[in-house]
Amino acid sequence: MKKYIPIFVLTFLVYVFVGGTFTLFDVVVGIIIGSLVSGIVTPFIVSDEKKALDLKRLFYLLIYTIYYLSVAEFKSHAQVIRTIIIGKPDLKPAIVKVNYKSNSQYTVVSEANSITNTPGTVVIDLNEEKKVFYVHWLYADKLEEEYCYKNILEPFENRLRKVFD
């Protein structure tokens, strides 16, 4: 029963915040929607209720979210905007191989999403057997695997592994 709580709370909070109001009606409807979504979705996505209820992991998720939205996205957008405005693009597009160390599917998917949602990089393929992302990178100064890992994946992976692994 405990494993349903995180999905319920998340759904309820999203409903209330997106709705923009906090009336008794919103709370009742939020509870109903949260219960339905939690009942349907939880069996498919929560495999370990201890991980789902671990406050330390939730804290690391909050830290990752703040880092991603305020640092990683800002730096990447600034680089792309600078390239557009200056008109002298320092583009060196290439498809690079980026090894990952994560074992959890949640971590791998979150890493791929983080890379893809950051301007200048897109994950175009994934080899789970070799634990490799193939990434199209607009600013590939060097093609060495360690350099690509440090510049593309490392800031995400270190934080996400604390959440999901």
Buried (B, 14 or more C-beta within 10 A) or exposed (E): EEBBBBBBEBBBEBBBEEEEEEEEEBEEBBBEBBBEBBEEBBEEEBEEBEBBBBEEBEEBBEEBEEBBEEEBBEBBEEBBEEBEEEEEEEEEEBEBBBBBBBEBEBBBBBBBBBBBBBBBBBBEEBEEEEBBBBBBBBBBEEEEEEEBBEBBBBBBBEBBBBBBB
